[in-house]
Structure formats: C-alpha cells, structure tokens
C-alpha cells in the first residue's frame, strides 16, 4: 500500500532534487554594496567569456572590493541593530 501511495504521489506532485533555496539576507545592503556586487558579477561574466589573466585579475580585485564593502556594511548595520537593542526604544 505504501508503494502505491508513493507512486501516485510522484505522479501527481512530481519529484524534487531535495535542495532548499538559499536564504540570503539583504536587509543591510546599501548602494555601495549593490554597485560593488554588480561590478563583480560583470567581471565574472567577462571571465567566463574570455579566460585571460587580465580578466582573472580584474575579477579577483572586484571580488575583494565586494567582500570589503559587504563586511563594512554588515558591521555598520549590526552595530546599529545592537545599539537599538540596548536602548529602551
């Protein structure tokens, strides 16, 4: 009986791969982070189209800048959040 239920279930509902979507937090993103990540993504696309050392170096620099911007934005956002939690507001 269980195998019949599973068979009908697969036919009706389908079958997934079992991967949950990535949950990304973005409430702390600001304009600087958005521009840096966008530039990094453009460099990544250029690297996939043409794998040269110049494109690779450009992508690495953009990736470092994006990481630095994300780190700074998170630090500021979490500091503000912790300050608000300590106050009675």
N, C-alpha and C positions, 0 to 999 in steps of 0.2 A: 504494500500500500504506500509506503514512504517513497519508493522509487517512482511510482505513478504520479504522486504529488510533485516530486522534483521535476519529472519530465514535463508535466503540464505547466509548472511554474516557469521553466526555462522557455517554453514555447510562448507563453503569454507575456512574461516580463522581460525576457532576454537574459543575457549573462554579461556581467561587468568584469573588468580585469582586477578589481579589488583595490584600486588605488584611490585614495581620498584626495580631493583637490587641496593644493597648498593654500594654507591660510596665511596671507601676508598682511601685516599691519602697515597701514599707510597714514594713520592719523597724525603722525609727527612730520610728514613730508612737507617741505616748503618749496618755494620757487627754485632756489639754488639746487636742491636735491633733484628736482624734476629735470632741470636742464642738464645736469651732470650725468644722470642716468640715461637720458635721451642721447646725449653725445656718445656715451659708452656703447649703447645699442647700435648706433650708426657705425661706429668704428668696428664693432663686431661683425656687422653685415658686410662691411668693406673687406674685412679679413677673410671671411668665408668666400667672397667672390674672387679675391686675389690674394693668395697666401705669400706675401713678400715680407721681408724683415722690417721694412718701413711700416707696413700696415700692422704687423705684430707689435712693434714698439709703440705705435700710436694707440693701439688698443690697450696695452699694458698701462700706459700713462693715464688714459681716460678711466680705466678701471680703478687705479689708485686714487685719482681725484674723486671719483664717485664714492668710493669707500670712505674717504676722508670726510666728504660732505655728509654722508649718511651718519657717520659716527658723531659728527658735531651737532647735527640736527637732533639726533636721538638724545644726546647728552643735555641739550638745552630743553627739549620737551619733557624729559623725565625729571630734570631739576625743577622745572615749573610745576609739574604734577605733584612732586613730593612736597614742595613748599605749600601748595594748596591743601594737601592732606594734613599738614601740620597746623594750619590755621583753622579757626572755627567757622570759616565762611561756608 
